[in-house]
């Protein structure tokens, strides 16, 4: 577990509340512009947030009761992995963690896209792994009927995660030798084929992308139900859980993850982040009123449809909650701002310094510019082929 509280912002459209776009002002007109995403992420980076996750889906937006696109909320999105690659050069230290589904996406494309992001960001890439369970999503690809049971989707996703990991490892760190004298650019013995044949996935050959700065970008997985928790422990480096308001529930969720790790024979204790949706107001009453106004505009309380707790809160209350979670053993939090930029700005400009004051984080000025694995307190990734090639030969001059 990292030695200070991990803080991740979860970015989605104009915010996680379905009615957030109605209060976003000019920002709502720029949701498909690079400038919108760059401005939001750069602010989080500059003020000390550890990472941002960027949501994605094969659907353009939520659907209504009839199965048609819900026109009352944001419809349309940019590809999260491409957005992360686009904003990376404008940022310095923040982790960039796009959501990339594995259900209809080829593992090779997943692996190389994320490796490219790790190179472009100089070691700040992550991956939020996700499955896509609906027939509506499957119809976009036409290769399968869709509607697979979740256990099948998770079984497939486990294989994909394994293949992606093998592809990430397929080039040794020193595979590129650039030997002008002999005319060899690479040492072929230091490139390994990811030979995998499973029930759902079959991949042969190596990645086209040389090993990236982190080797393996850290994988995030949402464990909001028991089967998802088992999947997260099997595949992820960082686990996201969705506790309620009761500290006892948070403790039980953390205990469940640790028990699953033990049952899997793992001696690794993954960072576990509490995943919470937040609206940050100037006072408890103001926050409650602002959430009520959004709920009224949407026609349904967001708490009734959200898969995690919805907090209308203040910065001091949020600091207290994070301190309590930290005391239980959580590595930190992923916060879903209900309104962007209002709540995302409050996270960066108000919450970060308040956490510093509370002794839960170091000041941004002393924050190391390190790769994302280091920032999250995760051990460096050692290639499974490290012992195959051995160290590079040492040339001795005559």
C-alpha positions in Angstrom: 0.0 0.0 0.0 1.4 3.5 -0.8 2.6 5.5 2.1 0.1 8.3 1.5 -3.5 8.4 0.3 -4.0 7.7 -3.4 -6.5 10.1 -5.0 -8.0 9.3 -8.4 -10.6 11.3 -10.3 -13.1 9.4 -12.5 -13.9 11.5 -15.6 -17.1 11.0 -17.6 -18.7 13.4 -20.0 -20.1 16.5 -18.2 -20.1 14.5 -14.9 -21.6 11.4 -13.5 -25.0 12.8 -12.8 -27.3 12.4 -15.9 -28.4 16.1 -15.6 -24.9 17.5 -15.1 -24.8 18.8 -18.7 -27.6 21.2 -18.0 -25.5 23.1 -15.4 -22.1 22.8 -17.2 -22.5 26.0 -19.1 -20.1 26.5 -22.0 -18.3 23.2 -21.1 -21.3 21.2 -22.3 -20.7 22.5 -25.8 -17.1 21.2 -25.8 -17.5 17.6 -24.6 -16.2 16.2 -27.9 -13.3 18.7 -28.1 -9.7 17.9 -27.2 -9.5 21.2 -25.4 -12.2 20.2 -22.9 -10.5 17.0 -21.9 -7.0 18.6 -21.8 -8.2 21.5 -19.6 -9.8 19.1 -17.1 -6.9 16.7 -16.9 -4.2 19.4 -16.9 -5.9 21.0 -13.8 -6.0 17.6 -12.0 -2.3 17.1 -12.9 -1.1 20.5 -11.9 -2.7 20.4 -8.5 -1.6 16.9 -7.5 -4.3 14.3 -8.3 -2.5 10.9 -8.8 -4.5 9.6 -11.7 -7.6 10.1 -13.8 -9.7 7.3 -15.2 -11.6 8.0 -18.4 -14.9 6.2 -18.9 -15.8 4.5 -22.1 -18.4 2.1 -23.5 -19.5 0.7 -26.9 -22.8 2.5 -26.4 -23.2 6.2 -27.2 -25.1 6.7 -23.9 -27.7 5.3 -21.5 -31.0 3.8 -22.8 -34.5 4.5 -21.7 -37.2 1.9 -20.7 -37.9 1.2 -24.4 -34.3 0.5 -25.1 -33.7 3.7 -27.1 -31.0 6.2 -26.4 -32.0 8.4 -23.4 -32.0 11.9 -25.0 -32.2 13.6 -21.6 -28.6 12.9 -20.8 -25.3 13.2 -22.6 -25.2 11.0 -25.7 -22.0 10.6 -27.7 -18.4 10.1 -26.5 -14.8 10.1 -27.6 -12.7 7.0 -27.4 -11.0 7.0 -24.0 -7.7 5.5 -25.1 -7.3 8.0 -27.9 -8.2 10.9 -25.5 -5.6 9.7 -23.0 -2.9 9.6 -25.8 -4.0 13.1 -26.9 -3.7 14.7 -23.5 -0.6 12.9 -22.4 1.9 15.4 -23.8 0.2 18.3 -22.0 0.6 16.6 -18.6 3.6 15.9 -16.4 2.9 13.5 -13.5 -0.7 12.3 -13.5 -1.6 8.7 -14.4 -3.8 8.3 -17.4 -6.1 5.3 -17.1 -8.6 4.8 -20.0 -11.4 2.3 -19.8 -10.9 -0.3 -22.5 -13.4 -3.1 -22.9 -12.2 -6.6 -23.8 -15.4 -8.2 -24.9 -15.4 -7.2 -28.5 -11.8 -5.9 -28.8 -8.9 -7.9 -30.0 -6.3 -8.4 -27.3 -3.5 -7.4 -29.7 -5.1 -4.0 -30.2 -5.7 -3.5 -26.5 -2.1 -4.4 -25.7 -0.5 -2.2 -28.4 -2.8 0.8 -27.7 -2.0 0.8 -24.0 1.7 0.3 -24.7 1.7 3.3 -27.0 0.0 5.4 -24.2 2.7 4.3 -21.8 5.4 5.4 -24.2 3.7 8.7 -25.1 3.2 9.5 -21.4 6.7 8.3 -20.3 5.3 5.6 -18.0 2.0 7.0 -16.7 -0.4 4.7 -18.5 -3.0 2.5 -16.7 -5.9 0.4 -17.9 -9.4 0.1 -16.5 -10.4 -3.3 -17.7 -14.1 -3.8 -18.5 -16.6 -6.3 -20.1 -19.5 -5.3 -22.4 -22.5 -7.5 -21.6 -25.4 -6.2 -23.7 -26.8 -7.4 -27.0 -26.9 -3.8 -28.2 -23.1 -3.6 -27.9 -22.6 -7.0 -29.6 -24.8 -5.9 -32.5 -22.2 -3.2 -33.3 -19.7 -5.9 -34.2 -21.9 -8.6 -35.6 -19.6 -11.5 -34.6 -21.6 -12.9 -31.8 -25.2 -12.7 -30.6 -24.5 -11.0 -27.4 -26.3 -11.5 -24.1 -23.6 -13.9 -22.8 -23.9 -14.6 -19.1 -21.5 -12.7 -17.0 -19.4 -15.7 -16.0 -18.6 -16.4 -19.7 -17.6 -12.7 -20.2 -15.4 -12.8 -17.2 -13.8 -16.1 -18.3 -13.1 -14.5 -21.7 -11.7 -11.4 -20.0 -9.3 -13.4 -17.9 -7.9 -14.9 -21.0 -7.6 -11.5 -22.7 -5.8 -10.1 -19.6 -3.4 -12.9 -19.7 -2.7 -12.4 -23.4 -2.2 -8.7 -23.0 0.3 -9.3 -20.2 2.2 -11.7 -22.4 2.3 -9.2 -25.3 3.5 -6.5 -22.9 6.3 -8.8 -21.9 7.2 -10.0 -25.4 10.0 -7.5 -25.9 12.9 -7.5 -23.5 13.9 -4.0 -22.2 17.1 -4.3 -24.2 15.7 -5.9 -27.4 16.6 -2.8 -29.5 20.4 -2.8 -29.8 21.0 -0.4 -32.7 24.3 -2.0 -33.6 25.5 0.1 -36.5 28.6 -1.9 -37.0 26.8 -5.2 -37.7 23.7 -3.5 -39.1 21.4 -5.1 -36.6 18.6 -2.9 -35.1 17.2 -5.6 -32.8 18.3 -8.8 -31.2 15.6 -11.3 -32.2 16.5 -13.6 -29.3 15.2 -10.9 -27.0 11.7 -10.9 -28.6 9.4 -13.7 -27.4 6.1 -14.9 -28.9 3.0 -14.7 -26.7 1.9 -18.3 -27.4 -1.6 -18.7 -25.9 -4.5 -20.9 -26.9 -7.6 -20.7 -24.6 -11.3 -21.4 -24.9 -12.0 -17.8 -26.0 -8.7 -16.4 -27.3 -5.9 -17.6 -29.4 -2.8 -15.4 -30.0 0.6 -16.2 -31.5 3.5 -13.9 -32.0 4.8 -10.8 -30.3 3.7 -7.2 -29.9 4.8 -4.7 -32.5 5.5 -2.1 -29.8 8.8 -2.4 -27.9 8.5 -2.8 -24.1 7.1 0.3 -22.6 8.5 2.3 -19.6 6.5 0.5 -17.0 6.6 -2.9 -18.7 3.1 -3.6 -17.7 0.8 -0.5 -17.1 -1.2 -1.1 -13.9 -4.6 -2.7 -14.4 -7.7 -1.3 -12.5 -10.8 -3.3 -12.1 -14.2 -2.4 -10.5 -15.2 -5.0 -7.9 -18.8 -3.9 -7.3 -20.2 -7.5 -6.9 -18.8 -10.8 -5.8 -17.9 -12.2 -9.3 -16.4 -8.9 -10.3 -14.3 -9.0 -7.1 -13.0 -12.5 -7.9 -12.1 -11.3 -11.4 -10.4 -8.2 -10.0 -8.2 -10.3 -7.7 -7.3 -12.6 -10.7 -6.4 -9.8 -13.1 -5.9 -6.4 -11.6 -3.2 -4.5 -9.8 -5.7 -2.0 -8.3 -9.1 -2.9 -7.0 -12.1 -0.5 -6.9 -14.9 -1.2 -4.4 -18.1 0.6 -3.8 -18.9 0.9 -0.1 -22.0 2.4 1.4 -22.1 5.0 4.1 -21.5 2.5 6.8 -17.9 2.0 7.8 -18.7 -1.6 8.6 -19.6 -2.3 5.0 -16.3 -0.7 3.8 -14.4 -2.9 6.2 -16.3 -6.0 5.0 -15.5 -5.2 1.4 -11.8 -4.9 2.1 -11.9 -8.1 4.1 -13.5 -9.8 1.1 -10.7 -8.7 -1.2 -8.0 -9.9 1.2 -9.8 -13.3 1.6 -10.0 -13.7 -2.2 -6.3 -12.9 -2.4 -5.5 -15.5 0.2 -7.7 -18.1 -1.5 -5.9 -17.5 -4.8 -2.6 -18.1 -3.1 -1.5 -14.6 -3.8 1.1 -12.9 -1.4 0.4 -9.6 -3.1 -1.9 -7.1 -1.2 -3.4 -5.0 -4.0 -4.2 -1.3 -3.4 -7.9 -1.1 -2.8 -9.6 2.2 -3.5 -13.1 3.2 -2.3 -15.1 4.3 -5.3 -17.5 7.1 -4.5 -19.7 9.6 -6.5 -19.4 13.1 -5.0 -21.0 16.5 -5.3 -19.0 19.0 -3.3 -20.8 22.1 -1.9 -19.9 25.0 0.3 -22.0 23.6 3.1 -23.9 20.4 3.8 -27.2 22.2 3.1 -26.0 23.7 -0.1 -24.6 20.4 -1.4 -27.9 18.6 -0.6 -29.9 21.4 -2.4 -27.7 21.2 -5.4 -28.0 17.4 -5.7 -31.8 17.7 -5.2 -32.0 20.2 -8.1 -30.0 17.8 -10.4 -32.2 14.9 -9.3 -35.4 16.9 -10.0 -34.0 17.8 -13.5 -33.3 14.2 -14.2 -36.6 13.0 -12.9 -35.0 10.2 -10.8 -32.7 10.4 -7.8 -29.2 9.5 -9.0 -28.7 7.4 -5.8 -31.4 5.1 -7.1 -29.5 4.2 -10.3 -25.8 4.6 -9.2 -23.8 1.5 -8.5 -22.0 3.2 -5.7 -22.7 5.7 -2.9 -23.7 9.2 -3.9 -22.3 11.9 -1.5 -23.6 15.4 -1.4 -20.8 16.7 0.9 -18.2 19.3 1.8 -14.5 19.2 1.6 -14.0 18.9 5.4 -16.6 16.0 5.5 -14.8 14.3 2.6 -11.4 14.6 4.2 -12.8 13.0 7.4 -14.3 10.2 5.4 -11.1 9.6 3.5 -9.2 9.6 6.7 -11.6 6.9 8.1 -11.2 4.8 5.0 -7.5 5.1 5.2 -7.6 4.0 8.8 -9.5 0.8 7.7 -6.7 -0.1 5.3 -7.9 1.5 2.1 -5.1 2.9 -0.1 -7.3 5.8 -1.1 -10.3 6.7 -3.1 -11.5 7.1 -6.7 -14.0 10.0 -6.8 -16.6 10.3 -9.5 -17.4 14.1 -9.7 -21.2 14.4 -10.4 -20.5 17.7 -12.2 -17.5 18.6 -14.4 -15.9 21.0 -14.1 -17.5 22.1 -10.8 -16.8 19.1 -8.7 -13.6 18.0 -10.5 -12.3 21.5 -9.9 -13.2 21.3 -6.2 -11.3 17.9 -6.0 -8.2 19.5 -7.4 -8.3 23.0 -5.9 -9.8 22.3 -2.5 -9.7 18.6 -1.6 -6.0 18.1 -2.4 -4.7 20.9 -0.2 -7.1 19.9 2.6 -5.7 16.3 2.5 -2.2 17.8 2.7 -3.2 19.8 5.7 -4.7 16.7 7.3 -1.4 14.8 6.8 -3.0 12.4 4.4 -0.9 13.5 1.4 2.4 15.2 0.7 2.5 18.6 -0.8 2.4 18.7 -4.6 5.8 20.4 -4.7 7.4 17.3 -3.1 5.5 14.8 -5.2 8.0 12.7 -7.2 7.6 12.6 -11.0 7.5 8.8 -11.1 5.8 6.1 -13.2 2.3 5.2 -12.2 3.2 1.9 -10.7 5.5 3.6 -8.3 3.0 6.3 -7.5 0.4 3.6 -6.6 2.9 1.7 -4.5 3.0 -1.3 -6.9 6.2 -3.2 -7.4 8.0 -2.9 -10.8 6.8 -5.3 -13.4 9.3 -8.1 -14.1 8.9 -9.8 -17.5 8.1 -13.5 -17.5 10.8 -13.9 -20.0 13.5 -12.1 -18.0 15.4 -15.3 -17.3 15.1 -16.6 -20.8 17.4 -14.1 -22.5 19.6 -13.3 -19.6 21.6 -10.1 -19.4 22.8 -8.4 -22.5 26.3 -9.4 -23.5 29.1 -7.0 -22.5 31.4 -6.0 -25.3 35.0 -5.8 -24.4 37.3 -3.5 -26.4 40.6 -4.8 -27.5 
